[in-house]
């Protein structure tokens, strides 16, 4: 006969000692060394709540001397937190057992149908199932945190209708819309290009977007198709590059101005300078020693000016 040698810590909240004794026997048939904590009242569980986290599963009778029904289930679930709670019930309470599932109980077992196999399967199934549920919840929480806390604006839209399904806080801040104002609106409320197409091939595009105050911005958009609430959707990450584009335009404008200055220096300024050099050459041919001495200084100054202009032009072209 198969006996599970893994360690199981079990809480049983049951005021009928006969029912508890049977459950303990059934557990021991399939699990080698179980640790079973028996409690007869809800108040005992409440006093024991700091230790509950060390256990794997709770079995709960629906009728206890100090609390019963929905109030009991809800109170135990608050204490159990990340531990599965399996309801123990008789046929008379069967309908309420289903209600207990709706309240958050992991499973229910009919006392009259209990045996070692059924009980063991319930223990293993509910412990593993609850672990997976917790992983899913943690994954969903991580997604929500990444979505909400992302510094970049994020939209989720319907792939077929382009209606906005969700936006994060950064999106509200950039576009100055409240979340409620955008939900179920078309993405064209913000994306103002004539044709907005999200295909399977291009995942990065640049678009013109419009804020609530009608201000236009340039945005680099990254997108990907996902499943959101069981429907095909598109997640869009928007990156405002307006200032970067403006900065590049300013640099290009500045470069154009510098090139104009270089052209003026190399053509307009140098033209009279060339004329002066020619006149100096003619005057140099005269016989006056005094004039030649003056012209020597003038020629020297003109050469220095010419060198300075050349230096400025070369530096301008190098930018």
C-alpha positions in Angstrom: 0.0 0.0 0.0 1.3 3.4 -1.0 2.2 5.7 1.9 3.4 9.3 1.3 6.5 10.1 3.2 6.5 13.9 2.6 5.9 16.2 5.5 2.3 17.5 5.8 1.1 20.0 8.5 -2.7 19.9 8.8 -5.2 21.9 10.9 -8.6 20.3 11.6 -11.3 22.5 13.1 -13.9 20.0 14.2 -16.0 20.0 17.4 -17.2 16.4 17.0 -14.4 14.2 18.3 -15.7 11.1 16.5 -15.5 12.9 13.1 -12.0 14.1 14.0 -10.8 10.6 15.0 -12.0 9.2 11.6 -10.3 11.9 9.7 -7.1 11.4 11.6 -7.1 7.7 10.9 -7.7 8.2 7.2 -4.9 10.7 7.0 -2.5 8.4 8.8 -3.3 5.6 6.3 -1.8 7.5 3.4 0.7 9.9 5.0 3.5 8.5 7.1 4.1 11.2 9.7 1.5 13.9 9.4 1.4 16.8 11.9 -2.3 17.3 12.8 -3.4 20.3 14.9 -6.9 19.7 16.3 -9.1 22.7 17.2 -12.7 22.6 18.4 -13.7 26.2 18.2 -13.1 29.2 16.0 -11.7 31.1 19.0 -9.0 28.5 19.3 -8.0 29.2 15.7 -8.0 32.9 16.4 -5.7 32.4 19.3 -3.5 30.2 17.1 -3.4 32.6 14.1 0.2 33.5 14.4 1.2 29.9 13.9 -1.2 29.1 11.0 1.3 30.1 8.3 3.4 27.0 9.2 0.6 24.7 8.1 -0.3 23.4 4.6 -4.1 23.0 4.7 -7.1 23.6 6.9 -10.1 21.3 7.2 -13.1 23.2 8.6 -16.4 21.9 9.9 -19.2 24.4 9.0 -20.9 24.3 12.4 -18.8 25.2 15.5 -20.0 26.0 19.0 -18.9 29.7 18.8 -19.4 30.5 15.1 -21.0 28.9 12.0 -22.1 29.5 8.4 -20.9 32.3 6.2 -19.4 34.3 9.1 -17.3 31.3 10.1 -16.0 30.7 6.6 -15.1 34.3 6.0 -13.4 34.6 9.4 -11.3 31.5 8.8 -10.3 32.6 5.3 -9.0 35.9 6.7 -6.8 34.0 9.0 -5.8 31.3 6.5 -4.6 33.8 3.8 -2.4 31.7 1.5 -3.5 28.3 2.9 -6.3 26.3 1.3 -9.4 25.8 3.4 -11.4 22.6 2.7 -15.0 22.6 4.1 -16.3 19.4 5.8 -20.0 19.1 5.6 -22.9 16.6 5.8 -25.7 16.1 3.2 -27.9 18.6 5.1 -25.4 21.4 4.5 -24.5 20.4 1.0 -26.0 23.5 -0.6 -24.1 25.8 1.8 -20.9 24.0 0.9 -21.2 25.3 -2.6 -21.7 28.8 -1.2 -18.6 28.3 0.8 -16.7 27.7 -2.4 -18.0 31.0 -3.8 -16.8 32.7 -0.6 -13.3 31.4 -1.2 -13.0 28.0 0.2 -10.8 25.7 -1.8 -12.9 22.6 -1.8 -15.6 20.7 0.1 -15.9 17.1 1.3 -19.0 15.2 2.4 -18.3 13.6 5.8 -20.4 10.5 5.0 -18.3 9.8 1.9 -14.8 10.3 3.5 -12.2 7.6 3.1 -8.4 7.5 3.1 -8.1 7.8 -0.7 -10.6 10.6 -1.1 -9.0 12.6 1.8 -5.4 12.1 0.6 -6.3 13.2 -2.9 -8.0 16.3 -1.5 -5.0 17.2 0.5 -2.5 16.8 -2.3 -4.8 18.4 -4.9 -5.7 21.4 -2.9 -2.2 22.2 -1.7 -0.8 22.0 -5.2 -3.7 23.9 -6.7 -3.4 26.6 -4.2 0.3 27.0 -4.9 -0.5 27.5 -8.5 -3.2 30.0 -7.7 -0.8 32.0 -5.6 1.8 31.9 -8.5 -0.9 33.2 -10.8 -1.9 35.9 -8.4 1.8 36.9 -7.9 2.3 37.0 -11.7 -0.8 39.1 -12.1 0.3 41.4 -9.3 3.8 41.7 -11.0 2.1 42.6 -14.3 -0.1 45.2 -12.6 2.9 46.7 -10.8 5.0 46.8 -14.0 2.0 48.3 -15.8 1.0 50.9 -13.3 4.5 51.9 -12.1 6.1 52.1 -15.5 7.5 55.5 -16.2 6.5 55.2 -19.8 2.8 55.7 -20.9 1.2 52.3 -21.7 -2.1 51.7 -23.5 -4.0 48.4 -23.9 -6.4 48.5 -26.9 -8.8 46.0 -28.5 -7.0 44.6 -31.6 -10.2 44.6 -33.7 -11.9 47.9 -32.7 -8.9 49.9 -31.5 -10.9 50.9 -28.4 -8.8 51.7 -25.3 -9.2 48.9 -22.7 -6.7 50.2 -20.1 -4.1 52.9 -19.5 -1.5 53.4 -16.8 -0.7 56.4 -14.6 2.1 57.6 -16.8 -0.3 57.7 -19.7 -2.7 59.9 -17.7 0.1 62.2 -16.8 1.6 62.7 -20.3 -1.7 63.0 -22.2 -3.5 64.8 -19.4 -6.6 62.6 -19.7 -8.2 60.8 -16.7 -8.4 57.0 -17.1 -12.2 57.2 -17.2 -12.1 59.6 -20.1 -10.1 57.3 -22.3 -11.6 53.9 -21.5 -13.7 52.6 -24.4 -12.7 55.5 -26.6 -10.9 54.9 -29.9 -7.1 55.2 -29.8 -7.5 57.8 -32.6 -8.5 60.2 -29.7 -4.8 60.5 -29.1 -3.1 59.0 -32.2 -3.7 61.7 -34.8 -2.0 60.2 -37.9 -4.3 59.8 -40.8 -4.1 56.0 -40.7 -3.2 54.0 -37.6 -2.2 50.4 -38.4 -0.8 47.9 -36.0 0.4 44.9 -38.1 2.5 41.8 -37.2 5.6 43.1 -39.0 6.5 46.5 -37.7 6.8 46.9 -33.9 8.3 50.4 -33.7 6.7 53.4 -35.4 6.8 57.2 -35.0 3.5 59.0 -34.7 1.9 62.4 -34.0 -0.1 62.3 -30.8 -2.5 64.9 -29.4 -2.9 65.7 -25.7 -6.1 66.7 -24.0 -5.2 70.4 -24.4 -4.8 69.8 -28.2 -1.0 70.1 -27.9 0.7 67.9 -30.5 3.7 65.7 -29.6 5.9 63.3 -31.5 6.0 59.8 -30.0 7.9 56.7 -30.7 5.5 53.8 -30.3 6.4 50.1 -29.5 3.6 47.6 -29.6 2.9 43.9 -29.4 -0.2 41.7 -29.5 -1.4 40.1 -26.2 -4.5 38.4 -24.7 -6.3 40.7 -22.3 -9.3 39.4 -20.5 -9.7 36.6 -22.9 -9.7 38.8 -26.0 -7.0 39.7 -28.6 -5.5 43.0 -27.6 -2.5 45.2 -28.4 -0.2 46.6 -25.7 1.4 50.0 -26.7 4.3 51.7 -25.1 4.6 55.4 -26.0 7.9 57.3 -25.7 7.6 61.1 -26.1 10.5 62.2 -28.3 9.2 65.7 -29.0 12.1 67.4 -27.2 14.7 65.2 -28.8 13.3 66.0 -32.3 13.3 69.7 -31.4 16.8 69.5 -30.2 18.0 67.8 -33.4 16.2 70.4 -35.5 17.9 73.1 -33.5 21.3 71.5 -34.1 20.5 71.2 -37.8 19.4 74.9 -37.9 22.6 75.9 -36.1 24.7 73.9 -38.5 23.0 75.7 -41.5 23.7 79.1 -39.9 27.4 78.1 -39.3 27.8 77.0 -42.9 26.3 80.3 -44.1 28.8 82.2 -41.9 31.6 80.1 -43.3 30.5 80.9 -46.8 30.3 84.6 -46.0 33.8 84.5 -44.5 35.3 82.5 -47.4 33.7 84.5 -50.2 32.3 87.9 -49.2 35.0 88.9 -46.5 37.9 87.5 -48.5 36.9 89.4 -51.7 38.0 92.9 -50.5 40.9 91.3 -48.7 42.1 89.9 -52.0 41.7 93.3 -53.6 43.8 94.9 -50.8 46.5 92.3 -51.4 46.5 93.1 -55.1 46.8 96.8 -54.5 49.7 96.2 -52.1 51.5 94.3 -54.8 51.1 97.2 -57.1 52.3 99.8 -54.6 55.3 97.6 -53.8 56.6 98.2 -57.2 57.1 101.9 -56.5 60.5 103.3 -55.5 59.6 105.0 -52.2 61.4 103.3 -49.3 59.0 104.9 -46.8 56.0 103.7 -48.6 57.4 100.3 -48.9 58.0 100.2 -45.1 54.4 101.1 -44.4 53.2 98.6 -47.0 55.2 95.9 -45.3 53.3 96.4 -42.1 50.0 96.6 -44.0 50.8 93.4 -45.8 51.7 91.7 -42.6 48.4 92.7 -41.0 46.4 91.5 -44.1 48.2 88.2 -44.0 47.3 87.7 -40.3 43.6 88.6 -41.1 43.6 86.1 -44.0 45.1 83.4 -41.7 42.4 84.1 -39.1 39.6 83.8 -41.7 41.0 80.5 -42.9 41.1 79.2 -39.4 37.5 80.1 -38.7 36.3 78.6 -42.0 38.2 75.3 -41.3 36.7 75.1 -37.8 33.2 75.8 -39.1 33.5 73.0 -41.7 34.8 70.6 -39.1 31.6 70.9 -36.9 
